[in-house]
Structure formats: C-alpha cells, structure tokens
Amino acid sequence: MVSRETSHNLSDDFIAGIISVSGSFLHTKTARVEQFGFQIKTPKENFALLEMIRLRLGLKGSVKIYSADGSEYALLITRSKKELLNKIIPFVEHKLLGIKLNQYLNWKDKLQSIL
C-alpha cells in the first residue's frame, strides 16, 4: 500500500523526470468550452508510482487503469483548475527542460490568459 510518508521519499527531480518523459499538458477548445488538464500516462506496472506521485503532489482523485490498442496503462489526470494553478504549476515551475519546458510554457500561457 502506498502512503503519504512513502510518497515523500520521491524527490522533486525524480518526479520532474517522470513528467518530462510521460507527462502531458492538455488543452482543448470548442466553440463553447475551453478545458485544461495535466496527465501522466505510463504502463500499468507503474500504477503504484503514479499513486505516490499523486499523493506527493497533493492531487485529489485516483490513478486509473485503462486499455487502449491492446495495452493497459496507468493514468494520473487532473482537470481541476484549482489543482492546475495551486499544485501543478508551482511544482513544475523551473523544473523542466527542453521540449517539455516549451510545451509547459505554452500551456501555462494559455491557461493564465483565460483567468
């Protein structure tokens, strides 16, 4: 079982590395709705790791297992603007490099432009 104490053993740099490889900053827009989110998707064997990350970041909800294209994945996702603004952005800020940093900065600019 994963506990909050166990999740604190994960370093910020380790979590930032997982985000760099498996994280996505989501943005969809239709004529009526604009939605933002953040997710980490990994093979299902990493379910416990995503649960530890969820606890470490203080995110509500749960890690889900789902199937697509014959494979099973573990998915940590939040679409809560409150969690995006108060948990994800402060954690990720100044921790990413390269293409993931560019993706994050573009996503953050779009999110902040609607506030």
N, C-alpha and C positions, 0 to 999 in steps of 0.2 A: 504494500500500500504506500502511496505517495503522501507525504505530509508536508506541511508548510516548512518545518525545520529542514527536511531533506532538500526542498526546493531552494533554500538559501545557500546550499552548497554550490549552486551553479553561479559562475562568475558572470558579470556583465559582458565581458569579452566573449565568453563561450556562447551566450545567448545571441549576441550580435552576430557571431559567426553563423549560427543556425539561421538567423533571419537573412543574412546575406546570401545563403545558399538556397533556402527553402521558403523564405517569406515573400509575400506579395502585398502590395499596397493597392487596394481596389477602389475604382471609381466608375460608376455607371450613371448615365444621364438619359432621361427620356424627356418628352415634351412636358410632363407633369412632375417628375420626381428625379432628384439627384441624390445618389446614395454613395457613401464611402464605407470602406471596411479595411480590415487587415487580417491576413491569414498566414498560417504556417502549415504546409502540407508535406507529409513525409510517408514513407512506407509504414504500414500498420504496426510493425515491430517497434516503432518509436513512440507508441501511444503513451507509455509512462514518462518518457522525456517531455513530450508536449504537455502532459499534465503538470509536470514540475515547472515548466516554463509558464504555464497559465497561472499557477499559484504564485510564482516569483514575481510576475508582472501585476498580480492582483486583479486578474480578469474574472468576471463572472461567467456563467455558462459552463460548458463542459467540452471536452475533446470528444469528437465523434469519429466513428469508423464508417467509411463508405466505400462502395465498389464502383469502379469505372474502368471500362475497357479490359475487363478480366483481371484487374489488380485491385487490391484493397489498400486503402490509405487511412492514415490518421489525420484529422483536420482540426486545427485550433483556429477559430474565427471570431471576430467581433465586428459588429457594425454600429455599436453604440457610440454616438458622437462624444458622449461624456468619457468613455474609456479611451477613445482615439485621442482626444485632447489632453486628458489628465494622466493617462498611463502610457500609451504607445509613443506619442510624440516626445514626452520628456525622457523616456527610456532610450529611444533610438537616436535622439539628437546628439550629434558629434561622435557617433559610434560606427557609422557605416562608411565604406569607401567604394570607389569605382562606380560601376553601372547601377548598383543597388542604391548608392547615395543619390545619383541623379534621379532615379525613379521615386525615391522618397521625397526629395525636394520638390519635384513637380507635383506629386500627390498632395503634399503639405500646403503648397501654394494654392492649389485648387480648393482644398478644404477650408483654408483660412479666408479665402475670398468670398465664401458664402456666409460667413459668420457676421 
